[in-house]
Amino acid sequence: MIDMKKSILLFLLLLVTTASFSQGMLNLFGRANDFFQLMDQQKFTEAHDLFDTNLQTKVPTAELQKLWGELNSRFGKFESAAAVQGKTQGEFFTVIVDAKFANDTQSFIMGFDKAQKIAGFFLKPRSTVAVYLNPAYADTTLYSQKEIYIKTLAHNLVGLLTTPKKIVNYPVVILVHGSGPSDMDETVGPNKPFKDLAAGLAAKGIASIRYVKRTMVYSGEFGGVFTVKEETVDDALAAVALAGTLPGIDKKEIYLFGHSLGAMLAPKIAALAPSIKGLILAEAPARKFTDIMVEQNKYMYDMAKDTTQAGKKQLAGIMTELDRTRITQAGTMKPDSSILGLPVSYWVDLNNYNQVDAARKLNKRMLIIQGANDFQVPVTDYNLWNTALGQKGNVTLKLYPDLNYLLSSQLEKGSYAQYQQASSVSETLINDIVTWIKQK
């Protein structure tokens, strides 16, 4: 859903020295480990003293403290560190440190100058990346794919039409992304939920259209005034219109599958597209965007188990910043002024939209699905949908105890680290969607 993760401060500095190292590798290993111990003990001034003059100037103590707070928010509470590798690179020396946190292990690269001062410090890219797991239900003998383009007046987005073989006059599902830039598969780490959905649906007789999100291809257009209309709605409508022109598709069986933000906006899109027969809302926020982000940040704070005053102060600062996004009118603010990386125009538009009311007014079939192991859009929202629409004859709701935000089966809610493990969209979920679509 809302991909608003705080950026980790990385020190990507050129390491320049004029002489060879005068001490051995073991001494540098010790200093690297000492740095992490000082950080863990909240001794940021002493840790800052280990930097060379250049790094001390560029990264003041306050920024170092902020970095540590962000690392603990992202990976969990620090547990231990061990220097595991070192080598000479020209006239400087680098040490790789494996740091274990409560929720993950992360490697760091530290650069030292001839005086054994830290001249550079940054996250080490992961050497082993999980690979996409092709689901068993993706039987390529049962479906085919064709490149298509979603076109509006000024945009052209590449996509894929996935269709079942040996079937004519089949339903089609338009897949609409969550927030943030995204490729056509809605890739997160090694996971590709939209690719899984397309394969699973087509193998069971249902076509789909998926496409690259505009914010990825035309990112330069999103630096000023914009709303969800430009981000999502216009292109989804164009995809629906295209579906109505393609051979083989039953023009009376066009469905919209929205994930997260896409699910939140699905009622808005459907109200503008009479040809849509039904909506599938997956991990759909029922509350305001800000309320979801507040809950996400509190969840990650609790996961980090950071009870320090610095951690509490950081969370309070985030909550204050989030409160600024609750605006319903621009007032004296410029529409393109930014709040949490999005323009005022975006927040005003979204805060004046009520997705539950919009869905209530629709006379279309709706399937609302939710995973209980989703920490980004929690069951709280599903319950709100159920209260508002559960008695309507055109609405079906189903809660899956094991599914997470990416619609895969998990043993627990976990954290963002869970998304770096390859998993597939639940076949049970896909079967349920197919059954629901084929119901008359």
ZADRENBA-697395 format. One line per 8 residues: number of its first residue (from 1); for each residue y, z, x of C-alpha. Coordinates in pm, whole numbers, m for minus. Each point is the difference from the previous one (the first is absolute). Example, Ala and Ser with C-alpha at 12.3 -4.5 7.8 and 13.67 -1.06 7.14 Angstrom:
// residues 2
1 = m450/780/1230 ~ 344/m66/137
END
This chain:
// residues 440
1 = 0/0/0 ~ 311/113/154 ~ m22/m61/353 ~ 301/235/114 ~ m162/151/311 ~ 254/146/244 ~ 11/m202/320 ~ m129/170/310
9 = 256/13/281 ~ m146/m197/288 ~ 140/11/350 ~ m56/m353/123 ~ 191/16/326 ~ m27/m206/317 ~ m152/213/272 ~ 176/m74/329
17 = m43/189/327 ~ 75/m75/362 ~ m282/172/186 ~ m365/77/m30 ~ m126/325/m153 ~ m13/296/228 ~ m249/200/m205 ~ m348/m77/m123
25 = m133/m92/m336 ~ m116/351/m86 ~ 352/138/29 ~ 126/m263/m242 ~ m286/72/m239 ~ 106/364/3 ~ 364/m81/m71 ~ m100/m229/m287
33 = m208/276/m157 ~ 281/251/61 ~ 240/m221/m196 ~ m218/10/m311 ~ m52/376/29 ~ 377/56/17 ~ 52/m221/m304 ~ m267/190/m193
41 = 167/332/94 ~ 332/m133/m135 ~ 147/25/353 ~ 192/m324/m34 ~ 262/84/263 ~ m267/62/261 ~ m184/m318/m105 ~ 327/m192/22
49 = 45/126/356 ~ m313/m194/99 ~ 181/m328/m77 ~ 182/m197/266 ~ 380/m24/m23 ~ m6/m336/m178 ~ m242/115/m270 ~ 184/331/m44
57 = 317/m194/m76 ~ m163/m240/m244 ~ m212/262/m176 ~ 181/330/m55 ~ m191/318/m74 ~ 68/m26/m373 ~ m163/m343/m11 ~ m300/134/190
65 = m39/274/m260 ~ 28/m260/m277 ~ m269/m210/167 ~ m241/292/8 ~ 59/72/m365 ~ m68/m362/m90 ~ m319/m8/207 ~ m128/310/m178
73 = 94/m147/m338 ~ m185/m319/79 ~ m311/130/175 ~ m20/364/m105 ~ 49/316/203 ~ m46/m39/376 ~ m322/150/138 ~ m51/m110/361
81 = 82/m262/264 ~ m189/m133/300 ~ 110/m248/265 ~ m290/m245/30 ~ 118/m289/215 ~ 266/m86/254 ~ 97/m297/212 ~ 272/m138/221
89 = 208/m283/m145 ~ 233/m138/264 ~ 221/286/110 ~ m72/234/m286 ~ m301/184/m136 ~ m134/18/m354 ~ m219/266/m156 ~ m189/m38/m327
97 = m28/317/m208 ~ m232/41/m298 ~ 164/241/m245 ~ m207/150/m279 ~ 178/82/m326 ~ m147/148/m319 ~ m29/m338/m175 ~ m39/m248/284
105 = m16/m54/376 ~ 276/m204/162 ~ 34/m121/359 ~ 334/2/182 ~ 116/m177/316 ~ 227/200/229 ~ 183/m150/296 ~ 100/210/302
113 = 244/m72/281 ~ m36/99/367 ~ 137/349/m74 ~ m268/54/m267 ~ 261/m21/m275 ~ m90/m163/m331 ~ 174/m338/m13 ~ m173/m141/m310
121 = m205/127/m293 ~ m149/m201/m287 ~ m294/m39/m234 ~ m293/m194/141 ~ m119/m282/m228 ~ m348/73/m124 ~ m256/m176/217 ~ m260/m18/m275
129 = 112/m137/m333 ~ m227/16/m301 ~ m97/m345/m126 ~ 12/m119/m360 ~ m324/79/m180 ~ m122/m293/m205 ~ m131/152/m326 ~ m355/m75/m111
137 = 128/m136/m331 ~ 203/m270/177 ~ m264/m272/m49 ~ 172/m315/122 ~ m263/m220/m164 ~ 142/104/m336 ~ 369/m82/51 ~ 246/m222/185
145 = 359/36/119 ~ 291/m241/2 ~ 344/34/157 ~ 284/5/m251 ~ 374/63/10 ~ 207/228/m221 ~ 335/m172/m33 ~ 336/115/m128
153 = 336/m175/43 ~ 48/115/359 ~ m339/134/107 ~ m347/m129/75 ~ m279/255/42 ~ m345/m96/120 ~ m290/138/m200 ~ m366/m45/m86
161 = m163/m97/m326 ~ m353/144/m6 ~ m221/m154/m268 ~ m362/44/m113 ~ m239/m289/60 ~ m198/m172/m276 ~ 223/150/m271 ~ 274/m167/m200
169 = 279/145/m209 ~ 5/336/182 ~ 253/288/m23 ~ 247/53/284 ~ 157/318/140 ~ 336/0/181 ~ 4/267/274 ~ 337/176/46
177 = 64/212/311 ~ 121/352/53 ~ 329/74/176 ~ 102/m121/343 ~ m77/m326/182 ~ m358/m115/m48 ~ m227/m295/66 ~ m203/m164/m275
185 = m297/237/60 ~ 222/312/m21 ~ m136/89/345 ~ 16/365/109 ~ m168/56/337 ~ m343/m169/m24 ~ 7/19/m381 ~ 81/m298/m225
193 = m8/113/m364 ~ 122/m328/m151 ~ m249/m203/201 ~ m279/228/m124 ~ 118/m26/m359 ~ 24/m379/16 ~ m354/m33/139 ~ m152/254/m238
201 = 164/m146/m310 ~ m80/m362/88 ~ m364/79/70 ~ m17/126/m358 ~ 179/m291/m165 ~ 369/89/18 ~ 262/m183/207 ~ 297/158/173
209 = 330/m94/161 ~ 136/196/294 ~ 294/m85/223 ~ 212/125/288 ~ 273/234/m117 ~ 355/m130/29 ~ 118/303/200 ~ m236/m102/280
217 = 86/m370/18 ~ 372/22/m81 ~ 75/341/146 ~ 347/m113/111 ~ 109/m25/m363 ~ m57/371/m62 ~ 279/147/205 ~ 262/1/m277
225 = m1/32/m377 ~ m336/m43/m172 ~ m223/156/m265 ~ m365/m18/m103 ~ 85/m332/m165 ~ 31/m167/339 ~ m266/216/164 ~ m279/m44/m254
233 = 78/m116/m355 ~ 119/m358/60 ~ m301/m96/211 ~ m250/160/m237 ~ 152/m202/m285 ~ m25/m315/211 ~ m369/75/66 ~ m62/44/m372
241 = 173/m331/m71 ~ m209/m173/267 ~ m321/141/m150 ~ 84/m176/m324 ~ m6/m338/174 ~ m321/26/201 ~ m317/m181/m109 ~ m303/212/m87
249 = 200/303/m111 ~ m13/120/m359 ~ 372/4/m81 ~ m62/266/m265 ~ m160/233/255 ~ 273/74/257 ~ 6/361/122 ~ 231/192/229
257 = m140/253/251 ~ 270/226/141 ~ m63/246/281 ~ 233/298/45 ~ 356/m140/m20 ~ m157/m319/m140 ~ m161/211/m274 ~ 328/178/m65
265 = 170/m337/m51 ~ m284/m168/m189 ~ 142/89/m347 ~ 337/m147/103 ~ m167/m319/122 ~ m221/m30/m308 ~ 299/35/m233 ~ 145/m313/165
273 = m325/m199/m4 ~ m145/m54/m351 ~ m301/m186/144 ~ m137/320/158 ~ m285/129/m214 ~ m57/332/171 ~ 104/240/276 ~ m203/198/252
281 = 199/289/143 ~ m159/146/315 ~ 139/320/157 ~ 305/m35/m224 ~ 296/237/32 ~ 104/137/m338 ~ 290/197/147 ~ 309/m101/194
289 = m44/m141/348 ~ 177/301/151 ~ m237/248/m167 ~ m295/m182/156 ~ 157/9/347 ~ 83/371/m32 ~ m365/75/m80 ~ m123/m224/283
297 = 217/178/257 ~ m98/345/m121 ~ m365/m100/17 ~ 34/m126/358 ~ 192/314/96 ~ m281/217/m137 ~ m255/m216/182 ~ 185/54/328
305 = m25/381/m44 ~ 335/35/175 ~ 140/343/m92 ~ 269/1/270 ~ 366/26/m91 ~ 55/m341/159 ~ m263/m151/m229 ~ 146/166/m308
313 = 347/m119/99 ~ m124/m354/43 ~ m164/0/m344 ~ 317/139/m157 ~ 199/m280/162 ~ m239/m260/m141 ~ 27/151/m348 ~ 380/m11/20
321 = m10/m365/98 ~ m244/m81/m279 ~ 231/162/m256 ~ 260/m260/89 ~ m228/m271/m141 ~ 14/135/m357 ~ 317/m193/m85 ~ 22/m197/m325
329 = 337/m162/68 ~ 177/m110/314 ~ 332/167/m75 ~ 220/m35/306 ~ m290/m97/226 ~ m36/m359/113 ~ m311/m166/m148 ~ m120/m97/348
337 = 45/344/155 ~ m334/141/109 ~ m192/308/m112 ~ m333/50/177 ~ 4/m362/111 ~ 53/m147/m348 ~ 332/m105/m155 ~ 176/194/m274
345 = m58/m301/m228 ~ m376/49/36 ~ 3/370/m87 ~ 234/m43/m298 ~ m215/m281/m143 ~ m328/185/47 ~ 131/333/m131 ~ 119/m167/m320
353 = m348/m140/m64 ~ m260/198/m196 ~ m341/m157/53 ~ m176/219/m257 ~ 245/m96/m276 ~ m24/m365/105 ~ m380/14/m24 ~ 13/178/m336
361 = 199/m291/m147 ~ m251/m265/109 ~ m256/m141/m239 ~ m236/m102/279 ~ m332/131/125 ~ 31/256/277 ~ m247/155/242 ~ 137/297/196
369 = m215/109/295 ~ 48/289/241 ~ m180/149/299 ~ m8/380/19 ~ 0/m17/382 ~ 335/m182/9 ~ 260/220/173 ~ 277/m259/m33
377 = m6/m42/m378 ~ m175/313/m126 ~ m193/73/m317 ~ 317/156/m141 ~ 124/m351/m77 ~ m329/m106/m158 ~ 20/301/m231 ~ 350/m103/m106
385 = m124/m352/m81 ~ m288/150/m194 ~ 228/226/m202 ~ 237/m285/m83 ~ m247/m284/m65 ~ m346/152/m32 ~ m6/m26/m379 ~ 107/m365/m14
393 = m274/m241/m99 ~ 106/m262/255 ~ m20/242/297 ~ m305/105/204 ~ 29/268/269 ~ m254/100/264 ~ 14/260/276 ~ m229/m47/304
401 = m73/335/173 ~ m71/m155/341 ~ 251/m283/43 ~ 309/12/220 ~ 326/m196/m2 ~ m172/m309/145 ~ m262/17/m278 ~ m286/84/235
409 = m244/288/m36 ~ 82/304/218 ~ m126/356/36 ~ 350/152/m4 ~ 368/m83/m41 ~ 67/2/373 ~ 316/m145/153 ~ 136/m331/131
417 = m261/23/278 ~ m263/m75/m267 ~ 147/m350/m36 ~ m94/m81/359 ~ m369/17/m92 ~ m150/m316/m146 ~ m111/30/m362 ~ m26/m231/m300
425 = 130/3/m353 ~ m257/170/m222 ~ m249/m239/m159 ~ m21/237/m296 ~ 373/m48/m53 ~ m35/m378/25 ~ m285/0/m251 ~ 212/206/m239
433 = 290/m244/28 ~ m233/m294/m64 ~ m154/172/m304 ~ 345/83/m138 ~ 128/m357/42 ~ m307/m150/m164 ~ 27/229/m301 ~ 130/m189/m302
END
